[in-house]
Amino acid sequence: HEVTLLGLWGSDHIVIEPGANVTEQSQWTRFRSDRYIFGAGWQTLFGDLGYGKLLLSTASTGWHAALAADSLFGDTLVRQHSVEQSLTGRYDLTFRWHQNHETQAGFSLSRTPFNYDVWLWPDTIFYYLYDTAGIILDSFPLLDSLGRPVVRGFSSAGNFHGLKLAGYLQHRLGIFNIAHLTIGLRSDHFTYTDHFYFSPRLGIVTNPLFAGFSLNLGYGIHYQPPQFYILAYDSAANRRLHSRRSDHYIIGIERLFGSEAKLSVEGYYKRLSHLPIPKSWTTPDPYDLSGTYLDIGRGTAQGVELFLQKKFTHNWNATIAYSYSQSRITNPRDTTRTVPGEFDYRHLLTTTATYRVPFHTYQWYQRLPGWFRATIGGVIFSDEADFGLRFRYAGGRPYTPMTWLPETRTWAENGDSIYAARYPDYLRLDLRWSHKFLYRKWSLSWYLDIQNVLDRQNIWFYDYQSDGNIEPVYQLRFWPVAGMIIEF
């Protein structure tokens, strides 16, 4: 028997005052997010036959935001108080009946309350008249087909909850000491949307066949319920949305180089359906903020991934991960055409490396006076010192550019320009230097982490301002972080 307890908690607070040159100068922003997860696991061994594991957990994520004009006491423009929670019980069982037969089964039940309270200032849309020099001459409220003023705003509030039930059964079969075949079936039901799904899985993994390379093939259907905010934004229209479906086809090869390095290359193809699409993408109305979604989205994704890993030996380790992918979705306005998907980065590269200096194994370090190691020497030397780097590159992510409408002096999302633009490429280099001091029953570490060493101006998003200008908002630039870790 083995019992495991784990808990994590975090909270972020952000305040942006007018004049901070991050968003519009006249706006005051306050944002807080809180999250936690706590769980208990109980694993039981059944002799040589297998084991079972019971997991009980609870998790919560909350967002609280306000955007006000002029000051804290000005008019509120945006307000949000939203919380997503889950209380989950899960049991997994593994039985190895024979050297070539292993069966796994599991069941989970999760209660998922989610509370959304989102409010956007109801702003009356005005129609503006200009002279030839672009100077505003007059304005009057814009009227709809019934002669009513067009008001652009949004409000959604409510407490919702549902039960997620899932179960799976799979069997792993050895084939003549050449390969292993895995056949499985999973079922899912979410009571809030009241849909039930079956998901078959099939996989084959061979032993090394040619020049040390092994082969793996896989097929599976995966379902994912719509995000909670989509279900809450229009609970009447979105409640019966189908879960997004993804059919996966995978082929790959893998090779071990001694006991230290591993190389894998994998290709995949995904067929996507029932993607939730904002209804505003299908209509020409530029002022639609209804929050209604349709599960009519379709698309594909394919790519190749390369992964090279060197285990931690001889005081260093490293990884290189590269992928090339293409993602396309059907244009909601014209189903005969496709546009890039949201995650169509094309090129992704991540490289990590760490080198460790075990000073405590050197005789000259052992002879250093204790007072020196605890003071001045602790800045340069330690029992163990690690030097690490992480480099990341990503191709430009697609986004839907907003269109400025001078006649109403508003920004609108043009359904004909869905994901028609890309952010600049993302590039970042991080360096880390840490020292660890080892004691009999505990250890003390301090570290210096320098993020974005090259001070790269990676764009987070574009801020569309009320005067028609567009300002880039950057991610963190050169950012040193220091900390301390105590382990016992």
C-alpha positions, 0 to 999 in steps of 0.5 A: 500500500502506498498513499500519496498527498499532493497540493498546489496553490497559486495567486496572481495579482495585476494592477495597471494604472492610467498612464502605464503605457500598456493599455489605453492611457485613460483606463484602469485595470485590475486582474486577479487569478487564484488556483489550487489543486489537492489530491490523495492517491492510494495504490494497492499491489495485488502480488505479482498480478498487478495493482489498483489506484484510487485517486480523489482530487479537487481543483479550482481556478478563478478569474476576477477582473475589472476595467474602468475608465479614468480611475478606480472610481470611474465608470466600469467598462468590463467586469468578470468574476468566474470560477471553474471547479471540479471534484473527482474520484477515479479508480484505475486497475492493471492486471498482468495475467500472463507475460503477453497479456495485460488488461487495464480498466478504469472509471472516473466521476467528476462533478464540475460546477462553473460560475461565470459572471461577465459584463461588458458596458452596453455602449450605444453605437453612433454613426459619424459624418466626416468632411473631406479632411476627415473632421467629424461634422455630426453624429447620431445613434445607429439604428437597427432594422426595427428603428432601435439604437444599436447597443454593443454590450454583453452580459452573462451570469449564472451558476452551472454544474454537470457530471462527467462520467468516463470509463475505459477498458484496454488489453495489451497482447504480446505477438511472438516477442516481436510486437505488442498490440493494444486494443481499447475502448473508452466511453464519456458522458457529460450530463450538462450537454447530455451527449454520450460518446464511444472512443476506440483505440488501437496501437502497435509497438514493435521491438527493434526490427531493423538497425535498432529501430522500432516501429509504432502505429496508432489510431484513436478517436478523442472527444473533448467537451466545449470549454466552460465559458462557451457553455455559460456565455449563452446557456440556452443556445450552447447547452447542446453543443457536441464535444469536439472530435479528433480522429488520430492516425500516427506512425513513428520510429524510435531508436536507442543509442546505448543507454544514454540517448534516444531518437524518435520521429513521428508523423501524425494526421488528425481529422477534426469535427464539431469544433465550436465556432462563434456564430458571428463568424457566419453572419455579416453583422459586425456588432454581434456579441451574442456569445452564441456558438455553433458546433459546425467547425471542421478541419485537419492537422498533420505534421512531423515531430522529431525528439532527441534526448540525452539522459543525465550522464557524465554530469550533463543532459540535453533535449532537442524537440522539433516539429513541423505542422499544418492546421487548417479549418473550414471557412465558416463563411465559405465551406469550399475554402479553408483557413489556417487553424489557431495553432498553425505555428508551422515550425516549433523548436525547443532545446534544453541543456544542463551541466552539473559541477559536483564540487563536493567530490573534489578534494580541494573543495572539501578542504575549504573552510566552512565559514568561507563556503557559507559566506563568500564562497557560497556565491561561486561554489557549492556542493552542486552547481547547475548551469542550464539553458532553454531556447525556444522558437515558434513560427508566427501564430495566426490571428484574426485581425480587427477591422476599423469602421470609421463610420461608427468609430468601432473595431469589428471582427471580420468573418472574411478575415478569420486567421488571415494574419500572423504574429511575428515569429517567437524567439526566446533564450533563458539561462539558469544558474543554481547552487545546492548545499547538501546537509544530512537530512535537508538541502538548501538551493538558490538560483538565478534565472534570466529569462529572455536573455536576448531581450527579444520583443515578442508580441503578446497581442495587439491592442486596438485603441478607440482612436483607430490606432493599433499598439503592440503589447509585448511579452516579458522582455529581459527578466531576471528571477532569483529564488531559494528552495529548501528540501527536507 
